Amino acid sequence: MTPHAEFPTTSSPERAPPVQEAIPGFAPNALDETHFPAFENRSHLRYTEQNELHDVLCVGFGPASLAIAAALHDALDGSDPSLDLPHLQRQPPKIAFLEKQPHFAWHAGMLLPGARMQISFMKDMATLRNPRSEFTFINYLHQKERLVEFANLNTSLPQRVEYEDYMRWCASWFDEVVQYDQEVVKVMPEKSSAGEITTFKVVSRNAQTGQLESRRTKHVVIAVGGRPNVPAPFPSNHPRVVHSSQFSYISTKVLPDFQGRYSVAVVGNGQSAAEIFDFLHAHYPNARTRLLIKQEALRPSDDSPFVNEIFNPSRVSSTFARAPALRATAIADDKATNYGVVRLPLLEHIYETLYLQRISHGNTPAAAKTWPHAILPYRRVTAVSPSSTIKDGLRLTIRNQSPLYLSDTPGAQEQVEELDVDAVFVATGYKRDLHEALLGDARHLMPGGELADTKWEVGRDYRVNFRERSVSEGAGIWLQGCCEGTHGLSDTLLSILANRGGDMVNALFGQAKKGAGEEGLGYEVRA
Ligand SMILES: Cc1cc2nc3c(=O)[nH]c(=O)nc-3n(C[C@H](O)[C@H](O)[C@H](O)COP(=O)(O)OP(=O)(O)OC[C@H]3O[C@@H](n4cnc5c(N)ncnc54)[C@H](O)[C@@H]3O)c2cc1C
């Protein structure tokens, strides 16, 4: 591994990124690379002018793209034997990451105090691929001079706020190649004179100028994560209907007084719903909070060791190879590892919190109605309308099926209830289909694209399948984080990102190894 400050000797003359000045001391056109202390955390990837043809453009700079960046750095560094791509060291690729947020942030709307990672820190951006990488969580702790104290914590599950800081630290290495404030709006195929698609135009909206910008590239990686899922009947743009992804930003706007006597509903069965419910209890002592869940009880996530093996990097290939029906069944069977479930320590904490209300408010059915915080099982919201009792509030009409399951009276019927609230927080997950919209202009290249329901499909290496011979071998699009149906439950998580980042580097640049000379390279050679 080379020290932080050593650069490949083939680096091109540097220019400052035009939008952000993320690297302190970065001097446009006058970079003296011997003054490396100013670039202590500078990766081996170099800025490419916007108007140059790129080798790779990555859409989104979340953990999935960050893991690719880390793997690419390691490949250029020569520190990872699984990324034996010497031609890359001779000719660093022209790569850029386009991220819509103004800076690196990982689910910042849910960085609640005390929230923990649901995964071992060893499943960081690098360790499982290359424990010697700069980008391991351990190296981060070492650089931040907290290694010993972290060891004293005796946990493999850091707080989410620390893990975000770790990823932000990793991301800072790549400031030179990340364009923040760029929301990609479409990816358009471009034909060569021979009639084949050889490049793509990536169009983005610059949030600072409001203008559309475009960049051209041979390869595109779409790693945009999920879009908030706000199901019917909730309105998608009501100021008091807040998706969990926005919780930290908006909760104090709709509930500004921590001593306020608010009425609040939280909808959802999973980790985010439980965390929000718990947060409201802890921070709004006078509020009345109702957690509406579909089932009888909150259920624990299964992270027991045998089951957890489904998240092994090696499982991706066997999942992909499986017959589609078997694959779908297995994914459904294993859903309790990730969806609609809550980590056991949080469940136990919430149970104890609610138990304490039985002491302070009484433990009879009548007293239960006065509890400030309650979980209401077998509930579904069927309509949302303005409240007539709470100013600017909402009235939730709720189908209550709990009598069917929980009543002592035989033949009890379901009921309809109304709940007036100041705000409702919907923790109802994410949709992972943004790539379908971004690739709208490429549908004529999709096998079966003339049928409205056809979706993009990828191979094991995440490369999009186009119609035969429509896209050149030296061009392509890869999808990340939206391939759960073919690649398994780890696809949307952090579990395999270190290895997948390496797989992506091999998939994007490994083909170049086939060519003996530089003419065989699948990517643009730097001048
Ligand atoms: C609160 C919360 C906690 C979680 N905790 C864990 C955990 O402990 N362990 C675990 O394994 N998984 C966890 N997950 C799952 C989560 O999906 C992964 O941690 C991880 O975020 C996936 O990375 P990603 O890069 O695929 O997606 P994302 O993290 O969503 O990143 C996608 C990036 O693309 C950007 N983007 C989106 N659209 C565009 C566009 N049009 N143009 C440009 N940029 C765009 C986004 O701003 C974002 O930065 C958690 C999820 C949530 C919501």
The ligand as a MOL file (V3000), in Angstrom:
LIG
                    3D

  0  0  0     0  0            999 V3000
M  V30 BEGIN CTAB
M  V30 COUNTS 53 58 0 0 0
M  V30 BEGIN ATOM
M  V30 1 C -32.1480 4.6910 8.4050 0
M  V30 2 C -31.4740 3.5700 7.6800 0
M  V30 3 C -30.5250 2.8190 8.3220 0
M  V30 4 C -29.8930 1.7790 7.6560 0
M  V30 5 N -28.9820 1.0380 8.3480 0
M  V30 6 C -28.3850 0.0120 7.7190 0
M  V30 7 C -27.4540 -0.8040 8.4210 0
M  V30 8 O -27.1830 -0.6040 9.5990 0
M  V30 9 N -26.8670 -1.8310 7.7430 0
M  V30 10 C -27.1520 -2.0750 6.4340 0
M  V30 11 O -26.5820 -3.0030 5.8610 0
M  V30 12 N -28.0240 -1.3220 5.7540 0
M  V30 13 C -28.6450 -0.2970 6.3560 0
M  V30 14 N -29.5600 0.4610 5.6680 0
M  V30 15 C -29.8440 0.1440 4.2430 0
M  V30 16 C -29.2380 1.1620 3.2510 0
M  V30 17 O -29.8800 0.9890 2.0350 0
M  V30 18 C -27.7610 0.9940 3.0420 0
M  V30 19 O -27.1420 1.2820 4.2640 0
M  V30 20 C -27.0860 1.9490 2.0520 0
M  V30 21 O -27.5280 3.2640 2.2620 0
M  V30 22 C -27.2400 1.5730 0.5870 0
M  V30 23 O -26.3620 2.4030 -0.1630 0
M  V30 24 P -26.7180 2.9310 -1.6230 0
M  V30 25 O -25.5550 3.6990 -2.0760 0
M  V30 26 O -27.1790 1.7770 -2.4420 0
M  V30 27 O -27.9980 3.8510 -1.4440 0
M  V30 28 P -28.1480 5.2530 -0.7100 0
M  V30 29 O -27.4910 5.2360 0.6040 0
M  V30 30 O -29.5870 5.5910 -0.7390 0
M  V30 31 O -27.3450 6.2600 -1.6480 0
M  V30 32 C -27.8250 6.6730 -2.9050 0
M  V30 33 C -27.2600 8.0470 -3.2040 0
M  V30 34 O -27.7070 8.4560 -4.4820 0
M  V30 35 C -28.1130 9.8090 -4.4110 0
M  V30 36 N -29.0960 10.0370 -5.4810 0
M  V30 37 C -30.3630 9.5850 -5.5580 0
M  V30 38 N -30.9320 9.9720 -6.7060 0
M  V30 39 C -30.0100 10.6880 -7.3720 0
M  V30 40 C -30.0020 11.3640 -8.6200 0
M  V30 41 N -31.0750 11.3570 -9.4290 0
M  V30 42 N -28.8860 12.0190 -8.9980 0
M  V30 43 C -27.7910 12.0390 -8.2040 0
M  V30 44 N -27.7490 11.4230 -6.9960 0
M  V30 45 C -28.8390 10.7440 -6.5980 0
M  V30 46 C -28.6850 9.9600 -3.0160 0
M  V30 47 O -28.6990 11.3120 -2.6060 0
M  V30 48 C -27.7290 9.0950 -2.2110 0
M  V30 49 O -26.6350 9.8190 -1.7370 0
M  V30 50 C -30.2110 1.4970 6.3150 0
M  V30 51 C -31.1740 2.2510 5.6670 0
M  V30 52 C -31.8060 3.2800 6.3420 0
M  V30 53 C -32.8610 4.0720 5.6210 0
M  V30 END ATOM
M  V30 BEGIN BOND
M  V30 1 1 1 2
M  V30 2 1 2 3
M  V30 3 2 2 52
M  V30 4 2 3 4
M  V30 5 1 4 5
M  V30 6 1 4 50
M  V30 7 2 5 6
M  V30 8 1 6 7
M  V30 9 1 6 13
M  V30 10 2 7 8
M  V30 11 1 7 9
M  V30 12 1 9 10
M  V30 13 2 10 11
M  V30 14 1 10 12
M  V30 15 2 12 13
M  V30 16 1 13 14
M  V30 17 1 14 15
M  V30 18 1 14 50
M  V30 19 1 15 16
M  V30 20 1 16 17
M  V30 21 1 16 18
M  V30 22 1 18 19
M  V30 23 1 18 20
M  V30 24 1 20 21
M  V30 25 1 20 22
M  V30 26 1 22 23
M  V30 27 1 23 24
M  V30 28 2 24 25
M  V30 29 1 24 26
M  V30 30 1 24 27
M  V30 31 1 27 28
M  V30 32 2 28 29
M  V30 33 1 28 30
M  V30 34 1 28 31
M  V30 35 1 31 32
M  V30 36 1 32 33
M  V30 37 1 33 34
M  V30 38 1 33 48
M  V30 39 1 34 35
M  V30 40 1 35 36
M  V30 41 1 35 46
M  V30 42 1 36 37
M  V30 43 1 36 45
M  V30 44 2 37 38
M  V30 45 1 38 39
M  V30 46 1 39 40
M  V30 47 2 39 45
M  V30 48 1 40 41
M  V30 49 2 40 42
M  V30 50 1 42 43
M  V30 51 2 43 44
M  V30 52 1 44 45
M  V30 53 1 46 47
M  V30 54 1 46 48
M  V30 55 1 48 49
M  V30 56 2 50 51
M  V30 57 1 51 52
M  V30 58 1 52 53
M  V30 END BOND
M  V30 END CTAB
M  END
